[in-house]
Amino acid sequence: MVPPIIKNPLETLEDMGGAVASNVKQMPKKAAGQVKQSLETGFGLGNSGSDTAAQVDGGKEAAKVAEDKKIEQMKKIEGQKVTARYQQVQREILAISQKRQQELPKQVSGKPGFSEDKMIKQLKEEKKPEVQKKAEQAEKEPISLQREKRKSEMHRGASG
């Protein structure tokens, strides 16, 4: 929280900044009006100044109305863009949530790193007959290991 001693001068500076900004925005308009008046009086149009002043005011009003319409159209277009972007984001969020719902949660699927392919492979392995499992295992193991297994089985068989 800002101490009140500092807060008051900051608020004053902020108010002054806002006033200066509004004056700066109005300066070009005032300068343009002054230049136009000096040109009219310089060319001897001072007698019909009231007519031209009315035309200038009417022109300013028409320009202001046209500018307001443009601003409203730009706001409307911007609103449509924002709405379209919002709807797109909502669709993306919905797609992600549906994708997550279709996936199996880790608690249900078992260990981390669960995949359906691994589960299918395990089920197929369980269904294979013993002979086929041994043949595949024998193919995978080196020959020296196979020999050692046979020796140990023969020894065990002989000893009981």
Backbone torsions as a table, in degrees:
resi	resn	phi	psi	omega
1	MET	NA	138.2	-177.0
2	VAL	-82.1	132.2	178.8
3	PRO	-62.2	148.3	-176.6
4	PRO	-62.5	-27.5	-179.5
5	ILE	-65.3	-38.6	-179.8
6	ILE	-84.3	-33.1	-174.7
7	LYS	-62.3	-44.3	-177.0
8	ASN	-62.6	-48.2	177.7
9	PRO	-63.3	-34.6	178.9
10	LEU	-66.5	-41.0	176.9
11	GLU	-63.0	-41.1	178.6
12	THR	-62.2	-44.7	178.4
13	LEU	-62.7	-38.8	179.5
14	GLU	-64.3	-43.5	178.3
15	ASP	-62.5	-41.6	179.6
16	MET	-65.4	-39.0	178.9
17	GLY	-62.2	-40.4	178.2
18	GLY	-64.0	-41.3	179.7
19	ALA	-66.1	-42.6	179.7
20	VAL	-63.4	-41.6	-179.4
21	ALA	-62.9	-42.0	179.4
22	SER	-67.3	-36.8	177.6
23	ASN	-65.9	-40.1	-179.9
24	VAL	-64.1	-37.3	178.5
25	LYS	-66.2	-34.4	-177.0
26	GLN	-83.9	-17.9	-176.9
27	MET	-58.2	-48.4	-179.0
28	PRO	-61.7	-36.7	178.7
29	LYS	-64.6	-44.4	179.6
30	LYS	-64.5	-42.6	-178.7
31	ALA	-64.1	-40.8	179.1
32	ALA	-63.6	-41.6	178.3
33	GLY	-63.9	-41.7	179.2
34	GLN	-65.2	-41.3	178.5
35	VAL	-63.9	-42.6	-179.8
36	LYS	-63.6	-42.9	178.7
37	GLN	-63.6	-43.5	-179.1
38	SER	-65.5	-35.5	177.6
39	LEU	-67.8	-41.7	-180.0
40	GLU	-63.5	-45.5	-179.8
41	THR	-70.0	-31.0	179.0
42	GLY	-68.1	-31.0	-179.7
43	PHE	-94.0	7.0	177.4
44	GLY	81.0	24.4	178.6
45	LEU	-95.7	16.8	-177.3
46	GLY	-64.1	-31.9	-179.3
47	ASN	-65.8	-40.5	-178.7
48	SER	-95.8	24.5	-178.2
49	GLY	-63.3	-34.6	-179.6
50	SER	-68.7	-36.3	177.4
51	ASP	-67.6	-44.3	-179.0
52	THR	-69.4	-33.5	177.9
53	ALA	-63.1	-40.5	178.3
54	ALA	-65.7	-40.0	178.6
55	GLN	-66.5	-40.6	179.4
56	VAL	-63.6	-44.3	178.5
57	ASP	-63.1	-41.5	177.9
58	GLY	-64.4	-40.3	178.0
59	GLY	-65.3	-39.3	178.4
60	LYS	-64.2	-41.7	179.6
61	GLU	-64.2	-43.9	-179.8
62	ALA	-63.6	-41.9	179.2
63	ALA	-64.3	-40.1	180.0
64	LYS	-65.6	-41.1	178.6
65	VAL	-64.5	-44.0	178.9
66	ALA	-62.8	-40.8	178.8
67	GLU	-64.6	-41.6	177.9
68	ASP	-61.9	-39.9	178.7
69	LYS	-64.1	-42.2	178.6
70	LYS	-61.9	-42.7	179.7
71	ILE	-62.8	-42.8	179.0
72	GLU	-63.5	-41.0	178.5
73	GLN	-63.7	-41.9	179.2
74	MET	-63.9	-40.6	177.9
75	LYS	-63.3	-40.9	-179.4
76	LYS	-64.5	-44.7	179.3
77	ILE	-63.6	-43.1	179.0
78	GLU	-62.3	-41.3	177.7
79	GLY	-62.2	-39.5	178.1
80	GLN	-66.2	-39.8	178.3
81	LYS	-63.6	-43.6	-179.6
82	VAL	-63.7	-42.4	179.5
83	THR	-63.1	-43.7	179.7
84	ALA	-63.1	-43.5	179.4
85	ARG	-63.7	-41.6	178.6
86	TYR	-60.8	-44.9	-179.9
87	GLN	-64.7	-38.3	178.2
88	GLN	-63.2	-44.0	178.9
89	VAL	-63.0	-40.8	178.7
90	GLN	-62.4	-40.9	178.3
91	ARG	-63.8	-41.4	179.2
92	GLU	-63.6	-42.3	178.5
93	ILE	-62.7	-43.0	179.2
94	LEU	-62.6	-42.7	179.4
95	ALA	-63.0	-42.3	179.6
96	ILE	-65.2	-42.9	-179.4
97	SER	-65.6	-38.6	177.5
98	GLN	-65.7	-38.5	178.6
99	LYS	-63.6	-41.5	179.3
100	ARG	-66.6	-35.6	179.3
101	GLN	-67.7	-32.4	-179.3
102	GLN	-73.4	-27.9	178.9
103	GLU	-73.3	149.6	177.0
104	LEU	-79.2	135.1	176.0
105	PRO	-67.2	156.4	-176.3
106	LYS	-65.2	-31.8	179.8
107	GLN	-65.8	-38.7	-178.1
108	VAL	-76.2	-40.1	-174.1
109	SER	-74.6	-18.7	178.1
110	GLY	109.3	-131.0	-175.0
111	LYS	-69.6	156.9	173.3
112	PRO	-62.4	146.2	-177.9
113	GLY	85.6	17.7	179.7
114	PHE	-67.8	138.2	172.0
115	SER	-142.2	150.9	-178.4
116	GLU	-65.7	-34.0	179.9
117	ASP	-61.2	-43.2	179.1
118	LYS	-62.7	-41.7	-178.4
119	MET	-64.7	-42.2	179.3
120	ILE	-63.7	-41.9	179.2
121	LYS	-62.2	-42.3	179.4
122	GLN	-64.0	-41.6	179.3
123	LEU	-64.3	-39.4	177.6
124	LYS	-65.2	-38.8	178.7
125	GLU	-62.6	-39.4	-179.3
126	GLU	-66.6	-31.7	-177.2
127	LYS	-79.8	-18.5	-178.3
128	LYS	-67.4	145.4	176.9
129	PRO	-70.6	160.0	-176.8
130	GLU	-58.4	-42.8	-176.1
131	VAL	-61.7	-43.8	-178.5
132	GLN	-66.8	-38.3	178.0
133	LYS	-62.0	-43.9	-179.6
134	LYS	-65.0	-39.0	180.0
135	ALA	-63.8	-43.6	178.7
136	GLU	-65.7	-39.4	179.3
137	GLN	-66.3	-39.1	179.3
138	ALA	-64.9	-37.4	178.5
139	GLU	-65.6	-33.1	-177.2
140	LYS	-78.2	-33.8	-175.2
141	GLU	-79.9	148.0	175.7
142	PRO	-68.4	158.4	-175.1
143	ILE	-63.0	-40.6	-179.0
144	SER	-61.1	-37.4	178.9
145	LEU	-68.5	-39.4	178.4
146	GLN	-61.9	-41.4	179.9
147	ARG	-62.7	-43.3	179.7
148	GLU	-62.5	-38.6	178.2
149	LYS	-64.3	-42.5	179.8
150	ARG	-63.1	-42.6	179.4
151	LYS	-60.7	-44.6	-178.2
152	SER	-66.8	-37.1	178.3
153	GLU	-67.0	-41.4	179.5
154	MET	-64.7	-42.3	179.8
155	HIS	-64.4	-43.7	-179.9
156	ARG	-63.7	-42.1	179.3
157	GLY	-63.4	-35.9	-178.4
158	ALA	-74.5	-33.8	-176.5
159	SER	-86.5	-14.6	172.0
160	GLY	127.3	NA	NA
